[in-house]
């Protein structure tokens, strides 16, 4: 006589196989598709490794809907980049607009969407963890959106960490903190952005884990693809860096809508 438990187990296995066919959790998505079909992902970080395994990749872009947000450019710094006002006379409130989004830390690279870059750098400089640094910070004070703080830390071996700090409730009374660690995997990257999509009056906060995306061996082609597929009305600036994992050689490119 067949054991009912076995019959149930077989049924569960069949259901699992059906679900696997519907959703492949290890699918690697297309950044071109994700960007071209989303008018407002907000600010975004991409970290990963090229398919040939030779280069670590870091990309960061900013978008904006207000005059204040759109009035920005990326400017090179000795250790990364900084946002600056394109027209200083139009700058109203710099506290969430002007910051150091990309900053080197030893052999690593910090990439964030706010002044938490400096918090992370300071903690790493004194031998403490980036998690400890981010536990001192929370989402941005721009209710009702409560824009998340997104951060990435790219190591010298191509492995990387990502984090998002976001409101735990609609009123912004508490902060939920999420951290992920990824090994260096040739051809694979992860994409983390502040918003699911555009919204009015509230822009929906990013949900779930960073998205698995395909990388490209060609820096120029990859950078051009990102810039061309960001919404032309809302895109502001883009930074892309390729770092050779053997030699440490860095190749980078900046796009500014205003330049």
HELIX and SHEET records of a PDB file:
HELIX    1   1 UNK A    4  UNK A   22  1                                  19    
HELIX    2   2 UNK A   31  UNK A   36  1                                   6    
HELIX    3   3 UNK A   67  UNK A   70  1                                   4    
HELIX    4   4 UNK A   88  UNK A   90  5                                   3    
HELIX    5   5 UNK A   94  UNK A   96  5                                   3    
HELIX    6   6 UNK A  116  UNK A  125  1                                  10    
HELIX    7   7 UNK A  130  UNK A  134  1                                   5    
HELIX    8   8 UNK A  219  UNK A  229  1                                  11    
SHEET    1   A 6 UNK A 211  UNK A 214  0                                        
SHEET    2   A 6 UNK A 188  UNK A 193 -1                                        
SHEET    3   A 6 UNK A  44  UNK A  49 -1                                        
SHEET    4   A 6 UNK A  55  UNK A  63 -1                                        
SHEET    5   A 6 UNK A 235  UNK A 244 -1                                        
SHEET    6   A 6 UNK A 250  UNK A 256 -1                                        
SHEET    1   B 7 UNK A  72  UNK A  77  0                                        
SHEET    2   B 7 UNK A  80  UNK A  85 -1                                        
SHEET    3   B 7 UNK A 102  UNK A 105 -1                                        
SHEET    4   B 7 UNK A 108  UNK A 112 -1                                        
SHEET    5   B 7 UNK A 149  UNK A 154 -1                                        
SHEET    6   B 7 UNK A 160  UNK A 167 -1                                        
SHEET    7   B 7 UNK A 175  UNK A 182 -1                                        
END                                                                             
